[in-house]
């Protein structure tokens, strides 16, 4: 680390420090993505539950119900559904609906121009006025109706 940020003679460049911090951020993001986009946390919770309670866990492992695998001599062998000597497979690369929406909304937020924001505000105001004009109920009802549209 110090050689990368300070150079071999102790006189580091600002650009080297920025690159080191960028690489650190990228590495930390990768570490964050593993539990966020895999079923690792669910598998850990299932394992803890089974060891503590000696019973089947109701935690969903985010894989098919018949994907349990049995370990024999370090190799995975498909296990019959009823067997208890199994492990669930670790899967990565999952990107669920909530993640997708957060990503899309985050991207949209990054790319909105002021004119697009103004246009959206005008559309919301128009919808609110139409709702008020139609004899809408409470402000809560109006807000819910705006969300539904």
KARA-V22614 format. One record per residue. N is the residue number from 1. RES is the residue in one letter. PHI is phi in whole degrees, -180 to 180 (* if undefined). PSI is psi in whole degrees, 0 to 359 (none if undefined). Layout:
BEGIN
n = (N & N)
res = (RES & RES)
phi = (PHI & PHI)
psi = (PSI & PSI)
END
This chain:
BEGIN
n = (1 & 2 & 3 & 4 & 5 & 6 & 7 & 8 & 9 & 10 & 11 & 12 & 13 & 14 & 15 & 16 & 17 & 18 & 19 & 20 & 21 & 22 & 23 & 24 & 25 & 26 & 27 & 28 & 29 & 30 & 31 & 32 & 33 & 34 & 35 & 36 & 37 & 38 & 39 & 40 & 41 & 42 & 43 & 44 & 45 & 46 & 47 & 48 & 49 & 50 & 51 & 52 & 53 & 54 & 55 & 56 & 57 & 58 & 59 & 60 & 61 & 62 & 63 & 64 & 65 & 66 & 67 & 68 & 69 & 70 & 71 & 72 & 73 & 74 & 75 & 76 & 77 & 78 & 79 & 80 & 81 & 82 & 83 & 84 & 85 & 86 & 87 & 88 & 89 & 90 & 91 & 92 & 93 & 94 & 95 & 96 & 97 & 98 & 99 & 100 & 101 & 102 & 103 & 104 & 105 & 106 & 107 & 108 & 109 & 110 & 111 & 112 & 113 & 114 & 115 & 116 & 117 & 118 & 119 & 120 & 121 & 122 & 123 & 124 & 125 & 126 & 127 & 128 & 129 & 130 & 131 & 132 & 133 & 134 & 135 & 136 & 137 & 138 & 139 & 140 & 141 & 142 & 143 & 144 & 145 & 146 & 147 & 148 & 149)
res = (X & X & X & X & X & X & X & X & X & X & X & X & X & X & X & X & X & X & X & X & X & X & X & X & X & X & X & X & X & X & X & X & X & X & X & X & X & X & X & X & X & X & X & X & X & X & X & X & X & X & X & X & X & X & X & X & X & X & X & X & X & X & X & X & X & X & X & X & X & X & X & X & X & X & X & X & X & X & X & X & X & X & X & X & X & X & X & X & X & X & X & X & X & X & X & X & X & X & X & X & X & X & X & X & X & X & X & X & X & X & X & X & X & X & X & X & X & X & X & X & X & X & X & X & X & X & X & X & X & X & X & X & X & X & X & X & X & X & X & X & X & X & X & X & X & X & X & X & X)
phi = (* & -66 & -63 & -69 & -90 & -110 & 78 & -72 & -109 & 79 & -115 & -76 & -100 & -59 & -65 & -68 & -63 & -61 & -66 & -63 & -67 & -63 & -64 & -62 & -62 & -66 & -65 & -65 & -65 & -63 & -63 & -68 & -67 & -60 & -71 & -75 & -121 & -141 & -100 & -59 & -63 & -64 & -65 & -64 & -65 & -62 & -62 & -61 & -60 & -68 & -71 & -79 & -106 & 50 & -144 & -67 & -85 & -99 & -75 & -79 & -84 & 61 & -140 & -61 & -68 & -111 & -108 & -61 & -124 & -111 & -94 & -136 & 54 & 77 & -114 & -83 & -128 & -56 & -103 & -60 & -59 & -80 & -67 & -102 & -89 & -140 & -136 & -81 & -73 & -85 & -121 & -124 & 87 & -77 & -145 & -73 & -59 & -65 & -60 & -62 & -62 & -61 & -65 & -66 & -65 & -64 & -64 & -62 & -62 & -67 & -104 & -64 & -95 & -61 & -65 & -68 & -64 & -61 & -62 & -67 & -61 & -62 & -64 & -66 & -64 & -62 & -63 & -65 & -65 & -64 & -66 & -64 & -68 & -88 & 75 & -52 & -84 & -71 & -64 & -63 & -63 & -63 & -63 & -64 & -66 & -66 & -67 & -67 & -67)
psi = (309 & 322 & 322 & 322 & 335 & 350 & 170 & 341 & 13 & 7 & 83 & 157 & 149 & 322 & 325 & 320 & 317 & 319 & 320 & 316 & 324 & 315 & 320 & 315 & 320 & 319 & 317 & 323 & 321 & 316 & 323 & 321 & 330 & 304 & 335 & 329 & 32 & 177 & 23 & 313 & 318 & 318 & 321 & 317 & 320 & 314 & 315 & 315 & 315 & 324 & 322 & 322 & 349 & 40 & 165 & 136 & 151 & 9 & 131 & 125 & 3 & 34 & 170 & 151 & 341 & 36 & 12 & 143 & 148 & 141 & 126 & 116 & 41 & 4 & 145 & 131 & 129 & 131 & 147 & 151 & 325 & 343 & 150 & 352 & 73 & 167 & 149 & 146 & 145 & 124 & 142 & 171 & 7 & 143 & 90 & 178 & 318 & 317 & 318 & 312 & 317 & 318 & 314 & 315 & 323 & 316 & 317 & 319 & 321 & 328 & 358 & 133 & 167 & 323 & 324 & 321 & 315 & 317 & 318 & 318 & 318 & 318 & 320 & 319 & 318 & 315 & 321 & 318 & 320 & 321 & 318 & 321 & 335 & 15 & 25 & 162 & 231 & 168 & 329 & 315 & 319 & 318 & 317 & 320 & 326 & 321 & 323 & 323 & none)
END
